[in-house]
């Protein structure tokens, strides 16, 4: 999902390569019978962005955050069985 998010940012003039964008993911696993199953994944995107650019691109940034998952092959593949959430930290 990070690649899809970064690509959508770049397409809108928001730098995401070269260390501007990082992410951490936390999965929550539950036991079903004798099998461990991933139930939830939470992604934290960390974007380093100039404050002036953030002001200029705030609407675009909010929109990317709301809709990028719909274009992500990984999200589309797992979202029926795993609850995936994301948040954005601006640095």
Backbone as CSV, one residue per row, in Angstrom:
resi,resn,N_x,N_y,N_z,CA_x,CA_y,CA_z,C_x,C_y,C_z
1,UNK,0.818,-1.194,0.000,0.000,0.000,0.000,0.862,1.258,0.000
2,UNK,2.047,1.159,0.564,2.915,2.330,0.614,3.304,2.785,-0.786
3,UNK,3.568,1.848,-1.678,3.914,2.206,-3.053,2.776,2.903,-3.761
4,UNK,1.570,2.419,-3.572,0.396,3.049,-4.181,0.184,4.444,-3.606
5,UNK,0.322,4.575,-2.293,0.173,5.871,-1.639,1.235,6.843,-2.146
6,UNK,2.487,6.392,-2.183,3.575,7.244,-2.656,3.397,7.654,-4.106
7,UNK,2.972,6.736,-4.960,2.741,7.061,-6.359,1.649,8.100,-6.533
8,UNK,0.594,7.978,-5.730,-0.501,8.953,-5.793,-0.032,10.327,-5.308
9,UNK,0.816,10.359,-4.300,1.371,11.635,-3.834,2.230,12.272,-4.916
10,UNK,3.131,11.474,-5.487,4.031,11.981,-6.530,3.240,12.534,-7.712
11,UNK,2.157,11.857,-8.094,1.329,12.300,-9.215,0.708,13.666,-8.947
12,UNK,0.613,14.040,-7.681,0.020,15.324,-7.305,1.080,16.348,-6.890
13,UNK,2.332,16.046,-7.199,3.410,16.989,-6.922,3.899,16.998,-5.491
14,UNK,3.648,15.926,-4.762,4.091,15.821,-3.378,5.214,14.786,-3.337
15,UNK,6.437,15.182,-3.016,7.556,14.236,-3.008,7.334,13.086,-2.020
16,UNK,7.571,11.863,-2.508,7.408,10.691,-1.648,8.622,9.763,-1.717
17,UNK,9.510,9.973,-2.671,10.697,9.137,-2.799,11.830,9.666,-1.951
18,UNK,12.975,9.001,-2.048,14.215,9.452,-1.408,14.058,9.766,0.080
19,UNK,13.301,8.941,0.787,13.183,9.094,2.234,12.076,10.018,2.709
20,UNK,11.312,10.609,1.800,10.211,11.472,2.224,9.063,10.680,2.849
21,UNK,8.845,9.466,2.333,7.734,8.643,2.812,8.268,7.336,3.375
22,UNK,7.839,7.036,4.584,8.133,5.759,5.224,6.823,5.222,5.782
23,UNK,6.815,3.943,6.103,5.607,3.393,6.722,5.975,2.277,7.688
24,UNK,5.114,2.101,8.655,5.188,0.993,9.599,3.837,0.287,9.556
25,UNK,3.861,-1.024,9.684,2.619,-1.789,9.704,2.586,-2.655,10.952
26,UNK,1.411,-2.733,11.537,1.201,-3.545,12.725,0.052,-4.498,12.439
27,UNK,0.328,-5.784,12.519,-0.712,-6.779,12.301,-1.194,-7.360,13.613
28,UNK,-2.478,-7.655,13.656,-3.067,-8.306,14.828,-3.547,-9.687,14.414
29,UNK,-3.105,-10.669,15.163,-3.379,-12.055,14.844,-4.274,-12.651,15.922
30,UNK,-5.233,-13.472,15.481,-6.094,-14.199,16.409,-6.047,-15.677,16.052
31,UNK,-6.324,-16.471,17.029,-6.321,-17.912,16.813,-7.738,-18.367,16.476
32,UNK,-7.858,-19.076,15.354,-9.129,-19.695,14.966,-8.899,-21.198,14.971
33,UNK,-9.461,-21.854,15.962,-9.137,-23.270,16.136,-7.669,-23.360,16.497
34,UNK,-6.905,-24.074,15.714,-5.468,-24.190,15.948,-4.654,-23.405,14.925
35,UNK,-5.290,-22.454,14.260,-4.623,-21.712,13.191,-4.559,-20.227,13.561
36,UNK,-3.382,-19.629,13.399,-3.227,-18.193,13.594,-3.661,-17.478,12.312
37,UNK,-4.535,-16.483,12.466,-5.096,-15.778,11.319,-4.904,-14.270,11.510
38,UNK,-4.399,-13.610,10.482,-4.273,-12.148,10.529,-5.671,-11.558,10.415
39,UNK,-6.062,-10.756,11.378,-7.397,-10.156,11.404,-7.386,-8.665,11.082
40,UNK,-6.326,-7.980,11.526,-6.260,-6.533,11.332,-4.833,-6.119,11.003
41,UNK,-4.723,-5.121,10.144,-3.431,-4.497,9.835,-3.625,-2.993,9.915
42,UNK,-2.751,-2.336,10.647,-2.790,-0.873,10.727,-1.470,-0.328,10.182
43,UNK,-1.574,0.558,9.218,-0.407,1.150,8.587,-0.281,2.599,9.045
44,UNK,0.917,2.976,9.428,1.205,4.371,9.757,2.179,4.891,8.710
45,UNK,1.697,5.808,7.886,2.552,6.478,6.912,3.202,7.659,7.609
46,UNK,4.472,7.873,7.339,5.205,9.017,7.888,5.751,9.803,6.704
47,UNK,5.219,11.002,6.503,5.586,11.826,5.355,6.301,13.081,5.825
48,UNK,7.517,13.269,5.344,8.250,14.500,5.596,7.877,15.465,4.481
49,UNK,7.305,16.599,4.859,6.812,17.554,3.871,7.058,18.976,4.356
50,UNK,7.465,19.815,3.449,7.662,21.234,3.753,6.318,21.840,4.159
51,UNK,6.277,22.634,5.235,5.002,23.216,5.686,4.286,24.040,4.617
52,UNK,5.032,24.769,3.801,4.390,25.564,2.745,3.750,24.662,1.695
53,UNK,4.435,23.587,1.322,3.871,22.643,0.354,2.659,21.947,0.948
54,UNK,2.707,21.646,2.233,1.568,21.010,2.884,0.335,21.896,2.810
55,UNK,0.511,23.175,3.056,-0.625,24.098,2.966,-1.190,24.132,1.552
56,UNK,-0.293,24.185,0.579,-0.715,24.246,-0.831,-1.412,22.956,-1.268
57,UNK,-0.941,21.824,-0.781,-1.421,20.523,-1.251,-2.312,19.801,-0.245
58,UNK,-2.789,20.490,0.765,-3.548,19.847,1.836,-4.756,19.074,1.314
59,UNK,-5.536,19.671,0.419,-6.714,18.987,-0.113,-6.322,17.733,-0.887
60,UNK,-5.272,17.834,-1.693,-4.798,16.675,-2.456,-4.312,15.584,-1.514
61,UNK,-3.596,15.955,-0.486,-3.087,15.003,0.491,-4.232,14.276,1.196
62,UNK,-5.240,15.021,1.601,-6.405,14.414,2.253,-7.119,13.445,1.312
63,UNK,-7.259,13.838,0.056,-7.937,12.977,-0.921,-7.141,11.694,-1.157
64,UNK,-5.838,11.813,-1.324,-5.011,10.612,-1.526,-5.178,9.668,-0.344
65,UNK,-5.177,10.212,0.846,-5.313,9.377,2.039,-6.664,8.649,2.035
66,UNK,-7.705,9.316,1.573,-9.048,8.720,1.569,-9.222,7.649,0.500
67,UNK,-8.573,7.792,-0.658,-8.927,6.930,-1.793,-7.813,6.016,-2.306
68,UNK,-6.581,6.163,-1.847,-5.489,5.390,-2.447,-5.677,3.883,-2.332
69,UNK,-6.283,3.431,-1.263,-6.433,1.989,-1.066,-7.254,1.330,-2.169
70,UNK,-8.173,2.083,-2.779,-8.999,1.508,-3.845,-8.188,1.150,-5.083
71,UNK,-7.006,1.726,-5.241,-6.140,1.446,-6.384,-5.001,0.495,-6.036
72,UNK,-4.989,-0.002,-4.829,-3.884,-0.844,-4.372,-4.230,-2.327,-4.541
73,UNK,-3.426,-3.062,-5.329,-3.693,-4.489,-5.516,-3.664,-5.297,-4.216
74,UNK,-2.755,-4.951,-3.312,-2.673,-5.687,-2.048,-3.943,-5.468,-1.229
75,UNK,-4.344,-4.220,-1.075,-5.559,-3.925,-0.310,-6.760,-4.635,-0.918
76,UNK,-6.893,-4.544,-2.225,-8.044,-5.149,-2.895,-8.034,-6.674,-2.744
77,UNK,-6.853,-7.254,-2.621,-6.743,-8.707,-2.482,-7.094,-9.195,-1.083
78,UNK,-6.801,-8.401,-0.062,-6.971,-8.897,1.314,-8.108,-8.249,2.092
79,UNK,-8.681,-7.161,1.586,-9.612,-6.372,2.399,-10.907,-7.094,2.749
80,UNK,-11.272,-8.130,2.005,-12.482,-8.866,2.368,-12.281,-9.734,3.614
81,UNK,-11.032,-10.071,3.907,-10.787,-10.957,5.041,-9.981,-10.309,6.169
82,UNK,-9.327,-9.175,5.886,-8.507,-8.503,6.888,-8.911,-7.031,6.938
83,UNK,-9.168,-6.536,8.135,-9.500,-5.124,8.313,-8.208,-4.319,8.219
84,UNK,-8.125,-3.442,7.214,-6.924,-2.653,6.996,-7.246,-1.181,7.247
85,UNK,-6.476,-0.560,8.141,-6.629,0.862,8.425,-5.298,1.557,8.228
86,UNK,-5.360,2.877,8.058,-4.132,3.645,7.861,-4.271,5.022,8.489
87,UNK,-3.144,5.560,8.876,-3.088,6.921,9.388,-1.849,7.589,8.816
88,UNK,-1.850,8.914,8.841,-0.741,9.682,8.287,-0.156,10.582,9.359
89,UNK,1.153,10.485,9.535,1.898,11.399,10.406,2.696,12.323,9.510
90,UNK,2.532,13.617,9.704,3.290,14.594,8.929,4.488,15.063,9.754
91,UNK,5.642,15.046,9.121,6.875,15.422,9.809,7.415,16.689,9.183
